[in-house]
Structure formats: C-alpha cells, structure tokens
Amino acid sequence: MKISTIFFDLGKVLVDFDFTIALEKVVKKSPLEFSALENRIYSDYPLISDYEHGHINSEVFFTEMKSHFQYEGNIEELENIWCDVFTPMTDHIDYARLLAEYYPLAIISNTSDAHIRFLENAYDFFPLFRKRIYSHEIRIMKPNAAIYEHALAEMKADKFESLFIDDREDNILGAAALGWQTIHLRPDVDLKAALQSYELKGI
C-alpha cells in the first residue's frame, strides 16, 4: 500500500515518560505516602482527562492537583515536577528525521498545555512535523474518529495512504477503522523494521 503521509503519536513513540519520577519528588513535600500518591493519579484520571481535553486550564489543573496531593510546595514548582518526566526516544526521533526528507509528517497526541509547552521548549524535533494536532487545543482525544478526520483535513491527506504510529491499541484501532495504515508500537515491536515493512523511502 502506498504511503503519502505519516502521523506519529508523541508519548511512548517520540518521548518516553515515567510519572514515578514526579511522584518521588512530590512525596518529599506531601504527608501522603508514595503508594497513596500513585493511587491518586488513577483516581484523579477524570481531572487529567478534562485537562487533556482542554476543558480546564493549567492554573485550575495544578491547583486541584496540589490539593489532591496535599503538596506543600507552590503551584509553579508542582507544574515543573509534573512536566519533568520525559526522555527522548532518540532512535525513533532519528527515523522521523529521515522520513521528513521524503514525507509530510504530523503529530497526533492526547496531551496537555503544560506538557506541550515543556516538550516544545526542551526538544528540537517538533519542526519536523508540519502539523501538530494536540487534544487540548482541538478538544478531541484519540480514539475519537473526529481527531483523525481533523488530522487528515489539516494535512490534506488521503486516509488510505496515511500511516499512523501509536503505542496504544485503542488509538490504533480507531485509525484503522477509518481505513488508515497503522503500526501498533508495542514494547516488543522494532519501529525501524515496522517502517521498512512499508518500503518507505529513507529507512
């Protein structure tokens, strides 16, 4: 199948993340134990979802998280901690650099204002992507079909010639249901080999 446009997820595809890094810092200024903080991330998922949907802003989100974590530092400090959880996946970024010589690239990510501000300041690879579709900006999250349709329109892409790379099965299924080609980037999948299976230029 011909591929004309390539869409990347961000987390676990271009940058790895580990929220235990944040919790290990939060616990130093909270009366709660680490396990209780960890449980509160999962119990507060609706709050995180609202933030990634763009329904609340950063000030509201971090004010609420400060309360839930019983965090004794200030909100700005908590935001820095919440954001400093990423590691670049350098091999994957290098593949994107190679592909960008031959294909229009875009990002489709469920993410938040604070994380994107942090990441775009920290890493230089974002200009490789002609469009960056962020859930908090368009208020739609994967695997909602509307986010994929929005991405196609932004890139003026043919869905049958579009390749989407994501680590989550539900997001992959959402794109595949619309006719996209996909790579489900599970931990056991070699991205280079998967890209080569599509006979893409540059890889």
C-alpha positions as CSV (number, residue, x, y, z in Angstrom):
1,M,0.0,0.0,0.0
2,K,1.3,3.4,-0.9
3,I,2.1,5.8,2.0
4,S,1.9,9.5,1.3
5,T,1.6,11.0,4.9
6,I,2.9,9.7,8.2
7,F,1.4,10.6,11.6
8,F,3.2,10.0,14.9
9,D,1.9,9.8,18.4
10,L,4.1,11.6,20.9
11,G,4.2,9.8,24.2
12,K,5.9,6.3,24.1
13,V,6.7,6.9,20.4
14,L,8.9,10.0,20.3
15,V,9.4,10.6,24.0
16,D,9.1,8.2,26.9
17,F,7.7,9.2,30.2
18,D,7.6,7.9,33.8
19,F,5.4,9.6,36.3
20,T,7.1,7.8,39.2
21,I,9.9,10.4,38.7
22,A,7.4,13.1,39.5
23,L,5.8,11.3,42.5
24,E,9.3,10.7,44.0
25,K,9.7,14.5,44.2
26,V,6.1,15.2,45.3
27,V,6.3,12.8,48.2
28,K,9.1,14.9,49.7
29,K,6.6,17.7,50.2
30,S,3.5,15.8,51.0
31,P,2.3,13.9,54.1
32,L,1.0,11.2,51.9
33,E,3.0,8.0,51.2
34,F,4.2,7.2,47.7
35,S,1.5,4.5,47.2
36,A,-1.2,6.9,48.1
37,L,0.1,9.5,45.7
38,E,0.2,6.9,43.0
39,N,-3.4,5.8,43.7
40,R,-4.5,9.5,43.5
41,I,-3.2,9.8,39.9
42,Y,-5.5,7.0,38.9
43,S,-8.4,8.2,41.0
44,D,-7.9,11.7,39.6
45,Y,-8.0,10.5,36.0
46,P,-11.2,12.5,35.2
47,L,-9.3,15.6,36.2
48,I,-6.4,14.7,33.9
49,S,-8.8,13.8,31.1
50,D,-10.5,17.2,31.5
51,Y,-7.1,18.9,31.2
52,E,-6.1,16.9,28.1
53,H,-9.5,17.6,26.6
54,G,-8.8,21.4,27.1
55,H,-11.9,21.7,29.4
56,I,-9.8,23.3,32.1
57,N,-6.6,25.4,32.0
58,S,-3.3,24.8,33.7
59,E,-4.0,27.0,36.7
60,V,-7.1,25.1,37.6
61,F,-5.5,21.7,37.0
62,F,-2.4,22.3,39.1
63,T,-4.4,24.0,41.8
64,E,-6.6,20.8,42.0
65,M,-3.6,18.5,41.9
66,K,-1.8,20.5,44.6
67,S,-4.9,19.9,46.8
68,H,-5.2,16.2,45.9
69,F,-1.6,15.5,46.5
70,Q,-1.6,17.7,49.7
71,Y,1.5,19.2,48.2
72,E,3.2,21.7,50.4
73,G,5.2,23.5,47.6
74,N,3.8,26.1,45.3
75,I,1.9,25.5,42.1
76,E,4.7,26.6,39.8
77,E,7.0,24.0,41.4
78,L,4.4,21.3,41.0
79,E,4.0,22.1,37.3
80,N,7.7,21.8,36.8
81,I,7.7,18.4,38.6
82,W,4.7,17.2,36.6
83,C,6.5,18.1,33.3
84,D,10.0,16.8,34.1
85,V,9.1,13.1,33.4
86,F,10.2,12.7,29.8
87,T,13.1,11.1,28.0
88,P,13.7,11.4,24.2
89,M,13.4,8.2,22.2
90,T,16.4,9.2,20.1
91,D,16.3,6.3,17.6
92,H,12.6,7.0,16.9
93,I,13.3,10.7,16.5
94,D,16.1,9.9,14.1
95,Y,13.7,7.8,12.0
96,A,11.4,10.8,11.9
97,R,14.3,13.0,10.7
98,L,15.0,10.6,7.9
99,L,11.3,10.3,6.9
100,A,10.8,14.0,6.9
101,E,13.1,14.2,3.9
102,Y,10.5,12.3,1.8
103,Y,7.1,12.5,3.5
104,P,4.9,15.2,5.2
105,L,4.8,14.3,8.9
106,A,2.4,15.2,11.7
107,I,1.8,14.5,15.4
108,I,-1.5,13.4,16.9
109,S,-1.3,13.4,20.6
110,N,-3.5,13.2,23.7
111,T,-1.7,15.8,25.8
112,S,-1.9,18.9,27.9
113,D,-0.9,22.6,27.7
114,A,1.9,22.2,30.3
115,H,3.4,19.2,28.7
116,I,3.5,20.6,25.2
117,R,5.0,23.9,26.4
118,F,7.7,22.0,28.3
119,L,8.4,19.5,25.4
120,E,8.5,22.0,22.6
121,N,11.0,24.1,24.6
122,A,13.1,21.1,25.6
123,Y,13.4,19.3,22.2
124,D,14.3,20.4,18.7
125,F,12.4,17.8,16.7
126,F,9.0,19.4,16.6
127,P,9.6,21.5,13.4
128,L,10.0,18.1,11.5
129,F,6.2,17.9,11.8
130,R,4.2,20.1,9.5
131,K,1.1,19.9,11.8
132,R,0.9,19.1,15.4
133,I,-2.6,18.1,16.5
134,Y,-3.0,18.3,20.3
135,S,-6.1,17.1,22.1
136,H,-6.2,20.0,24.5
137,E,-6.2,22.5,21.6
138,I,-8.9,20.9,19.5
139,R,-10.8,19.4,22.5
140,I,-11.0,16.0,21.0
141,M,-9.0,12.9,22.2
142,K,-8.0,9.7,20.5
143,P,-9.5,7.3,19.7
144,N,-12.5,9.6,18.8
145,A,-12.8,9.4,15.0
146,A,-13.1,13.2,14.8
147,I,-9.4,13.7,15.8
148,Y,-8.3,11.6,12.8
149,E,-10.6,13.4,10.4
150,H,-9.3,16.7,11.7
151,A,-5.7,15.5,11.2
152,L,-6.5,14.4,7.6
153,A,-8.0,17.8,6.8
154,E,-5.1,19.6,8.3
155,M,-2.6,17.7,6.3
156,K,-4.8,17.4,3.2
157,A,-4.1,13.7,3.3
158,D,-5.7,10.6,1.8
159,K,-6.8,8.3,4.7
160,F,-5.9,5.2,2.7
161,E,-2.4,6.5,2.1
162,S,-1.9,7.6,5.7
163,L,0.3,5.7,8.2
164,F,-0.3,6.2,11.9
165,I,2.1,5.1,14.6
166,D,0.9,4.8,18.2
167,D,1.6,2.7,21.3
168,R,-2.0,2.2,22.4
169,E,-4.2,-0.4,20.8
170,D,-7.4,1.6,21.1
171,N,-5.9,4.5,19.2
172,I,-4.6,2.2,16.5
173,L,-8.0,0.6,16.1
174,G,-9.6,4.0,15.9
175,A,-7.4,4.9,12.9
176,A,-7.6,1.5,11.3
177,A,-11.4,1.6,11.4
178,L,-11.3,4.7,9.1
179,G,-9.0,3.0,6.6
180,W,-5.6,4.2,7.8
181,Q,-2.5,2.0,7.7
182,T,-1.0,1.6,11.2
183,I,1.9,0.5,13.3
184,H,1.0,-0.6,16.8
185,L,4.2,0.2,18.6
186,R,4.1,-2.3,21.5
187,P,7.3,-2.6,23.6
188,D,8.3,-5.7,21.6
189,V,7.9,-4.0,18.2
190,D,11.0,-2.7,16.4
191,L,10.0,0.6,14.8
192,K,12.6,0.5,12.1
193,A,11.6,-2.9,11.0
194,A,7.9,-2.0,11.0
195,L,8.6,1.1,8.9
196,Q,10.7,-0.9,6.5
197,S,7.8,-3.3,6.0
198,Y,6.0,-0.4,4.2
199,E,9.0,0.1,1.9
200,L,9.3,3.7,2.9
201,K,12.0,6.0,1.5
202,G,14.8,7.0,3.8
203,I,14.6,4.0,6.1
